[in-house]
């Protein structure tokens, strides 16, 4: 890669993370190379692009304007390279954000087929049950369930998955099986990202019923919530697909299956105002096709 193109990619990354060293590490550049490329770029452009302090770097007004133009150019270049190859082959890198359970249960089992189709593509999965910042974490696409708090992201709706309640047979034998939503007030209910509120709402035959539950255990990942339910620690909320393996194996059973507990919408998120990378678009299309087939 020539110095000008390297400098432009470095400029965009440094602008997004606010740190030269971190941007250099992500792009495999040494600190001297980072300093040289940024200095050369500013000299060639003829203006200062960054304001530097001991703690961070921020864009000048000129730098902010330059960033918008450069990101569009680099995205167009990636598209042009992809189209020129004419083979559908994807190259470069793809950074994907995903919740833990979705990564383990839906993405990983399908990843070998996608990577076999695109052997020159390097994929980085950034797995967490918190909502990531697409810009600072340099994500090309992030798959997320539920409400979308990040207004700076462009969302593509993929599928809806029913939200369900599950528990182990051992727990239900000891505590009894709820037959009405109000019964949950007398049970241990595990709070997790799948349903972070202690107020649970249900629908049946056009009527809505809500109940406030007792939560002796709360966890920060849905995968841990499912494991806790298997261990007999209480009743857990999840998407139907997230607990499918445990339900099929008899480790968990549905609780209140005749009541509608709502659904969890899966969205693919992209940085707003930025062209979608061909690899991100292709992977999203691939995953959507797989999920719908399943």
N, C-alpha and C positions, 0 to 999 in steps of 0.2 A: 504494500500500500504506500503511495507516495506521501510526502510530508504534508502537503496541503490537505489531502483527504483525511490523513491521521489527525491533523490539527483541528479540522472541522468536527470530527467525531469526538475528539477530546473536549473541545469547546462546549459542545452540547451536553456532554455528560457532566462536566465540571459545573456548568450553569444549573443543571438539575439537582445535583447533590450538594453544591456549595462548598466543594473541597477539591483542590487540585490533586492531592495525594490519593484520595479515594478513587477519583476518576481515573487516574493513571493506573492504579492497581487493577481496576476492573477491565481496563483495556490492555493490560500487560505491558505498560510503559514504565520505565525507570523515572525517578524524580528529576534527574537532569534532562531527560528527554521531554518530560512534561513542561518544565520551565522554558526550554528552548522552543518548543512548538507553539506555546501560548504567546511568547514574546515575538516570534516570527509572524504569527497570525496578526497580532495587533499592529505590528509595523507595516505589514502588507495592506491591511484594511485602512490604516491611517488614523486610528483612534483607539482610545482605551476602552476595552470591552468589560473589564472587571475592576471593581473596587476591592482592594485587598486590605485585610486586617490580620492580626495575629491569630484570630480564631476562625475566620471564614472568609470566603470570597463571595461577592454579590455582583450582579450585573449592573453596569451603568445603563443609562437610558438608551444609549446607542447599542449597548450589548443586548438589551432586551429586544430591540427591534431586529437586530441581526439574528438573534436566536430564532425568531419566528420564521424568517426567510430560510435560514440554514436547515432547520428541521424539515421543512417542506421539500427542500432540494435533496436532502439525504434520503428521505422516504421515497421520493420520485426515482432516485438513482437505484435504490433497492428494487423497486417495481420494474424499472427498465431492465436491470440485470436478469430478474426472474423471467420476464417476458421474452427477452432476447434468447435465453437458453432454449425456450420452446419445448422443454421436456417435462415441465411441472416439477423439476427437481428443486428442492429448497436447500439453501446454503446459509452459512453464518450462524447466528445464535438466536435462540428463542427463550425468553424469560417468562415463565408462567407462574402466576400466583394461584393458590388453591387452598381450601380448607383441608385439614388433615384427613378426615373421613373420606371426603370426595377423592383425594389423591390416592389413598390406600385401596378404596373399593371400586372406583370407576376409572381413574386415569391410568394408574400403574398397570392393571391387567390388559389395557388396550394399547399401551405405549409401544410394546415391541412391534406391532403391526405398522404403526405410523413411522417409527424410526427405521424399519426395514425399507419402507418406501422412500425415505429421505436420509440415506446414510451419511451425507455430508453436513447435515444439520446438527448442531449441538444444542441440547435442551437443558435448561436449568429450572428445576422446580423449586419454588420458594413456598414452603408449606407452613401455614399458620391459620389458626381459627380467628385471628383478629382481622379487621379490614385493613389491608395494606395501602400505602400511599403509592399509587402507580408511578408517579413522577419521580420521587426521591429514590424509590427502590428499582427504578428502571424496568418496570414490568411491561412487556408487550401485550399481554392479556392476563386478566385475573378472573377466575370463576368464583362467583359468590352467590350465596343463598340469602333470601329475605330482603328486607328494606335496604335501600341503597343510600347511605349517608353522604357519599362523596359526589357533590354536584358537578365536580370538574371532570367526571368520567362520562364517557358515552357508553350506554348500556345496550346490549343486544339480548333480548329475552330468548331463552332456549327452551326450557321445559318447566312444568310444574310437577312437584312430587308431593303426594299426600303426607301430611304430618300425622304421626301416630304416637300412641303411648304403649310402652312395653314393660314387662316385668318377668322375673323368673318364676317358675312354678313353686320353688321353695318359698319365695317371698309371699306369694299368694296363698299358699297353704297355711303359712303362719299368721298372716294379717287379714286374710279374706280377699275375695275378688270384688272390686267395685262394680256395681250394676248401674249406677247413676253418677253423673259428674259430681254431685254434692258429696258422694262418698269419698272423693279424693281429699277432702278436708281432714279426714281421719287416717290418712296414709302418709308415708314418707315419699316425697316426690323430689327427684333429683333435678336441680336447676342447671341448665347448660345453655350454650349459644343457640341451640335449636329452639329454645323457648325461655329467654332470660327473665321474663316477668313471672311473679308468683301468682298472677291472676290468669286462669285458664278459661277460655271460652269455647263452647261447643254449640253445634246446630243439629237439630233433628226435626223433621216434619215442619220446617218453617219457623220454629221457635229457637231462640238463643238462650243458653244457660251459661252462667259464669260462676266460678268458684275460686276462692283464694286458698292456696295450698300451703301446707307446712313443708319447709325445706331444710331438713337437718344436714343436707349435703349439697353443695354447689361446686361445679367444676368448670374449667375454662375451655375444654375441648369436648366436642360431641363424641369422639371416639372413647374418651374416658367415661362419659355418661353411659354409653352402651355397655362398656365393661363393668361399670358399677351396678347396672341393672342385672347383668349376668351373675354377678357375685351376690345378689340378693339384698342389695343396699336400698332398693326402693324402685319406684316407677319412673321411667325416663321417657322424655320426648325425643323424637328423632324423625327424619324423613323415612319413608317406607323402605327405600333402597338402602339407607345407611344401616338398617338392622336386618336386611334380608337374609344374610348368611346365618345369623343367630336364630332367626325365626324358622328357617328351613331346617336347621339342626336341632330344633326343639329346646335350645338354650333359653329362648325368650318366647313369650306368647303376647298376643295383642290384648290390651286393656281397653274397655269401652269401644269395641270395634264397630258398633252400630251408630256411634256418634261421629259427626263430621268435626274433626279437629283442625280444619283448615289445610292449607298447602304451603309449600316452600318453593318459591320461584327461583330458578337458577338463571343467572345472567352472566354473560361474558362482558367484561368491562375493558374499555380501551381509553387511552388518554384523549380527552376532548381536544379537538382542533388539530390533531396530529394524524397524518395518514396511517392507516393500519398496515403493519408489516405483512407482507405476503405469507410468511410462515405462521403468523398469528391467525390470519384469516383462514388458512388451510387447516390448521389444527382445530380451530373452533368448528369449522364445517365437518371435519372428520369426527370429532367428538359428538356433535349433535346427531349425525347420522347413526353412530353407534348406539347412543342412548335411546333414540327413537326406535331402533330395531329391537333393543332389549325390552 
